[in-house]
Amino acid sequence: MRKLKFLFVATFFSLSSFANAASVDCSFMSEVKISSDGKWIKSETDFMALLEKFGDGLTLKIDNALLSKLDSGQPFFAGETRLGNVYLMGSEMGVEGKLINVDGDELTITDGMCTVGFGG
């Protein structure tokens, strides 16, 4: 009986951790570089250049607790990648994403749209 209880508890926790897994997939459409003194350096809207930089997009694993913040309509920090910090915001259009990277005195802001998936 003790083994059965342990098996039930272990199965419950593994299923609940699976249910709490979520991922965000972002596809980027434009990028802006700004200097630290506020000067606009350049914009990138060339789809092929962004495709070369990001491939199929950016996938970020997140905690479901962050998903409730999408309903607020306010931007929030969702995670960090090697390319920069990811911020998300829920809107009427869906989930907007921004990848922000600071390199020296340049700030790069990449805009995109994201989808949220559960269980992965």
N, C-alpha and C positions, 0 to 999 in steps of 0.2 A: 504493500500500500504506500509506503514511504517513497519507493521508486516511482510510482505512478504520480504522486503529488509533485515530485521533483520534475518529472517529464512534462507535466501540465504547466508548471510555473515556467520552465525553460522555454517551452513552446510559446506560451503567452508573451514573454518578454521578447523573444526573437520576432514574433509577428508584429508586436507593437512597435519595435524599433524599425521594422520594414515599413510599417504604415506611416511612421513619422518622417521618412526620407522624402525629400523633394529636390528637384533640380530646376534650374533656370537656364534656358537656352536663349542666347541673344544673337541676333543678326544685326550687324552695324551698317548704317547707311551714309554717315558723314563723320568727318573729323575736323576739329579746329585746333590750331596751335596758337597760343597766346604767350607773350613774354611776361616776365614777372612785373614789369612796369605797366602792363595793360595794353601793349601794342599787339595788334592782330598780325600774326606772322604769315599764316596760310590756312587755307581750307582744302579739304580733300573730299570730293564727292564722286571720284572715279571708283565705280563699283569693282573693277578688276584690281585696283590697287588695294582696296579694303579686303577683297577676297584673298589676295596674296598674303596680307598681314594676318588675317584671322581664320583663313580656311573656311570651314563650314560654320563658323561662329564661335561663340564662347559658351561653355557649359560650366555652371557653378552649382555645387551641392549646397543646399541650405537647410536650415532647421525650420520645421513647420511654424514655429512661433513667429518667425519673421513674416510669414504669409499674412498674418492678421494685419500687419502694417500696410499692406497694399490697399486695404479698404479705407485707410485714413486719407489717401490722396496726397500725402506728404512724402517727399523723398527720404530714403533711409539707406544706411550702409548695409550692404548685403554680404560682402566678402572681399577678400583680397586675392589677386592672381599675380602671376609674374609680369603681366602687362599693366597692372595698376589696380586701383580700388574700384569696386563695382557698386553703384548706387541704383536703386530701383524705386519706381513710383507707379502706383496704380492710377489709371485715368480712364476716362470714357472710351479712349481708343484702345485700351488694353494695358499692358505692362511696358512702361518706358524704362530703358536702361541707359546708364551713362558709365563709361569706363574712363576714369580720370587718372592720369599719370603725371607726376612732376619729375622732370629730368633737368637738373641744374636750374637754370632760370626760365625754363619753358614748361608751360602747362598744356597738356594735350587732353582734349575732351572729345570722346568718341560717342556718338549718339546712335541708339538702335531701339528696336522693338524686341520684346522677349516673350517667351511662353514658359509657363510653369507646368511641370510634370510631377506626378506623385508616384511614390513607390519605387524609385530608382536611384 
